[in-house]
Amino acid sequence: MKIDHEGRRVLVTGGTRGIGRAIVEAFVDAGARVAVNGSSEETTRSAVSGLGAGDRIVAAPGSVATVSGCRAVVEAAVEGLGGLDVLVNNAGRGGGAAIEDFTEELWDRVIDTNLKGTFFTTQAAVPHLRRTGGNIVNIASVNGMTGVVRSTAYGPSKAGVINMTKCLAKELAPDIRVNAVCPGGVDTDMLQNLAVRIAGNVEDGYRVIARDCPQRRIAETAELAGPVLFLASDAATFATGSIVAIDGGETA
Ligand SMILES: NC(=O)c1ccc[n+]([C@@H]2O[C@H](COP(=O)([O-])OP(=O)(O)OC[C@H]3O[C@@H](n4cnc5c(N)ncnc54)[C@H](OP(=O)(O)O)[C@@H]3O)[C@@H](O)[C@H]2O)c1
């Protein structure tokens, strides 16, 4: 079934690569205009030109790890698109260490992007979404649902996103729906880095990660876009505060 987002104006944070990029492509394919955010001018401009979707795509560059950055990203998106109907909080960073080795810098890098960034991007977007009756989809993780060794900042950041989704779903109802998708292992730079940390190379690392997945595989990025487009669409108008695992059965 093709999900229709004709005429919608969508901001995807972290839309330059990986899951975010697949979400951008799927929204454009469904008729939306999309503001693509990456952490810098350079990564954002290069993704926008690589996507080649003409005026259907605008750039909203900048890090969401600071409050001023979040506000600037939302402002650029609203200016470029002429309003906002959907916010996808997808920007995220991995990174883990044993508790004895964990630094404040690593903790801040992960928490600031994943948790603080999601919150303050949402805060900046809320007035615009109230105007349009829009909605929000947060990209959390299965790591926010279960404990994972050496994931003591990433896991809590995603558990925070899950709880924040539920809090805001209640606070912003009935005006703005807020839902979250929790991916399992998806083939991106982030997962490849994790695979190398686990097993020394991507192939062996993926084999280890896929063992926890009943489907015994790593997902393609496009497999995450459909659920996001569904939650953001008029096919899901009674869904708010929903936490949807898309993980090949990992958390079943
Ligand atoms: N891959 C998985 O297996 C998996 C599983 C569960 C959840 N997730 C979640 O899915 C989301 C996307 O992950 P991914 O695997 O696609 O990651 P990825 O391939 O590493 O891409 C990360 C994206 O986030 C952007 N980003 C990072 N820090 C940022 C910042 N401070 N401000 C703005 N943008 C920033 C990057 O932009 P630049 O290009 O500028 O660096 C890039 O677009 C993340 O929230 C991640 O936690 C992924």
Ligand as a Chemical Component Dictionary entry (heavy atoms), coordinates in Angstrom:
data_LIG
# 
_chem_comp.id                   LIG 
_chem_comp.type                 NON-POLYMER 
_chem_comp.pdbx_formal_charge   0 
_chem_comp.three_letter_code    LIG 
# 
loop_
_chem_comp_atom.comp_id 
_chem_comp_atom.atom_id 
_chem_comp_atom.alt_atom_id 
_chem_comp_atom.type_symbol 
_chem_comp_atom.charge 
_chem_comp_atom.model_Cartn_x 
_chem_comp_atom.model_Cartn_y 
_chem_comp_atom.model_Cartn_z 
_chem_comp_atom.pdbx_ordinal 
LIG N1  N1  N 0  21.447 1.488  12.653 1  
LIG C1  C1  C 0  20.869 0.836  13.632 2  
LIG O1  O1  O 0  21.024 -0.389 13.768 3  
LIG C2  C2  C 0  19.985 1.572  14.616 4  
LIG C3  C3  C 0  19.278 0.788  15.540 5  
LIG C4  C4  C 0  18.443 1.433  16.442 6  
LIG C5  C5  C 0  18.292 2.809  16.400 7  
LIG N2  N2  N 1  18.996 3.541  15.497 8  
LIG C6  C6  C 0  18.792 4.990  15.517 9  
LIG O2  O2  O 0  18.411 5.440  14.227 10 
LIG C7  C7  C 0  18.859 6.776  14.035 11 
LIG C8  C8  C 0  19.682 6.846  12.752 12 
LIG O3  O3  O 0  20.808 6.003  12.920 13 
LIG P1  P1  P 0  21.698 5.491  11.708 14 
LIG O4  O4  O 0  22.073 4.111  12.028 15 
LIG O5  O5  O -1 21.045 5.815  10.418 16 
LIG O6  O6  O 0  22.991 6.409  11.943 17 
LIG P2  P2  P 0  24.117 6.936  10.955 18 
LIG O7  O7  O 0  24.142 6.173  9.689  19 
LIG O8  O8  O 0  25.338 7.024  11.794 20 
LIG O9  O9  O 0  23.604 8.420  10.619 21 
LIG C9  C9  C 0  23.486 9.335  11.677 22 
LIG C10 C10 C 0  22.762 10.572 11.187 23 
LIG O10 O10 O 0  22.605 11.465 12.304 24 
LIG C11 C11 C 0  23.231 12.701 11.992 25 
LIG N3  N3  N 0  23.767 13.310 13.205 26 
LIG C12 C12 C 0  24.626 12.798 14.120 27 
LIG N4  N4  N 0  24.870 13.696 15.094 28 
LIG C13 C13 C 0  24.122 14.794 14.787 29 
LIG C14 C14 C 0  23.932 16.053 15.396 30 
LIG N5  N5  N 0  24.543 16.400 16.541 31 
LIG N6  N6  N 0  23.100 16.948 14.800 32 
LIG C15 C15 C 0  22.462 16.649 13.641 33 
LIG N7  N7  N 0  22.607 15.464 13.019 34 
LIG C16 C16 C 0  23.427 14.559 13.581 35 
LIG C17 C17 C 0  24.298 12.368 10.968 36 
LIG O11 O11 O 0  24.624 13.547 10.228 37 
LIG P3  P3  P 0  26.090 13.767 9.549  38 
LIG O12 O12 O 0  26.032 13.116 8.211  39 
LIG O13 O13 O 0  26.222 15.252 9.487  40 
LIG O14 O14 O 0  27.097 13.153 10.465 41 
LIG C18 C18 C 0  23.559 11.329 10.128 42 
LIG O15 O15 O 0  22.654 11.948 9.264  43 
LIG C19 C19 C 0  19.662 7.136  15.279 44 
LIG O16 O16 O 0  18.844 7.855  16.177 45 
LIG C20 C20 C 0  20.027 5.798  15.845 46 
LIG O17 O17 O 0  20.271 5.857  17.227 47 
LIG C21 C21 C 0  19.839 2.952  14.605 48 
# 
loop_
_chem_comp_bond.comp_id 
_chem_comp_bond.atom_id_1 
_chem_comp_bond.atom_id_2 
_chem_comp_bond.value_order 
_chem_comp_bond.pdbx_ordinal 
LIG N1  C1  SING 1  
LIG C1  O1  DOUB 2  
LIG C1  C2  SING 3  
LIG C2  C3  SING 4  
LIG C2  C21 DOUB 5  
LIG C3  C4  DOUB 6  
LIG C4  C5  SING 7  
LIG C5  N2  DOUB 8  
LIG N2  C6  SING 9  
LIG N2  C21 SING 10 
LIG C6  O2  SING 11 
LIG C6  C20 SING 12 
LIG O2  C7  SING 13 
LIG C7  C8  SING 14 
LIG C7  C19 SING 15 
LIG C8  O3  SING 16 
LIG O3  P1  SING 17 
LIG P1  O4  DOUB 18 
LIG P1  O5  SING 19 
LIG P1  O6  SING 20 
LIG O6  P2  SING 21 
LIG P2  O7  DOUB 22 
LIG P2  O8  SING 23 
LIG P2  O9  SING 24 
LIG O9  C9  SING 25 
LIG C9  C10 SING 26 
LIG C10 O10 SING 27 
LIG C10 C18 SING 28 
LIG O10 C11 SING 29 
LIG C11 N3  SING 30 
LIG C11 C17 SING 31 
LIG N3  C12 SING 32 
LIG N3  C16 SING 33 
LIG C12 N4  DOUB 34 
LIG N4  C13 SING 35 
LIG C13 C14 SING 36 
LIG C13 C16 DOUB 37 
LIG C14 N5  SING 38 
LIG C14 N6  DOUB 39 
LIG N6  C15 SING 40 
LIG C15 N7  DOUB 41 
LIG N7  C16 SING 42 
LIG C17 O11 SING 43 
LIG C17 C18 SING 44 
LIG O11 P3  SING 45 
LIG P3  O12 DOUB 46 
LIG P3  O13 SING 47 
LIG P3  O14 SING 48 
LIG C18 O15 SING 49 
LIG C19 O16 SING 50 
LIG C19 C20 SING 51 
LIG C20 O17 SING 52 
# 
